């Protein structure tokens, strides 16, 4: 359980990332933004990596809720995938800085703790999506001429690339609206005809 100050630091860190990019997240910038000293931040987090881990924990918690809800819903598999996309687009649209953290390859490159944490998120999401797709294949809702594992990569890769494009153009298009069109294309690709 995080303290109120830790939550404030995490929230401010997200704001800084949104404002200045991942490189702008420094303890110095964070302390200025919060109006506290750098040592005060270190009383709550050991270092910047610990703050990023807390951000990834927040992401993990949010995505677990999204994936669990769809896994346990009574919808068809293609509708579950559609809702996963919709919820992720909504989440990223509400917190664009979260996309900057999740899809920041340079941030993870040499940090084992961060690689481990993001791997947890990716592995959980992949396994849950795989379960949804395999159930859909068994119910004849999802095409079975493509391996379910490959469909997971196609779906997750599509989501990632689309959000990255949105990030590269500085969030200038409506992610949810344009994402809705993309979702329909993905459904056409995976749905049993």
C-alpha angles and dihedrals in degrees: 000000000000125000121240090255092051090052089049091051091049092048092048090047089055090050091050092050090050091049102039106013126246091302089060092063102098130143088241093054091043094052091049092050092048094042093233134110123269091245088056089060091049089058087065103032128026093220146328091287090060090052090051090048089053088052090050090048088055090051091047091051092049096046093044089057091049095047095043092052092053095042090056098041124105093231124118115269094252090051090050090053090047091052091047089056093045093050093047092049090049092049093049092044089054093045110024091171088066088064088053090056098042096046098039104116094177090057092058099039100097103013113095094188092055093044089051093048096048089045089058090054094045094045093049093047092046093050093047092048089047090054091050092049095046091050088049091051091050090051090047092243097113125050112260098195087087120060112254090231089058091048089055090055092046093049097043092042091051092051092048096048093047093051090045090054089051089049093049092055089050095252093296098146129062102263094196096047097044090038089057089061091049091050091058090054092049090050090053090052097050104031120101107249 
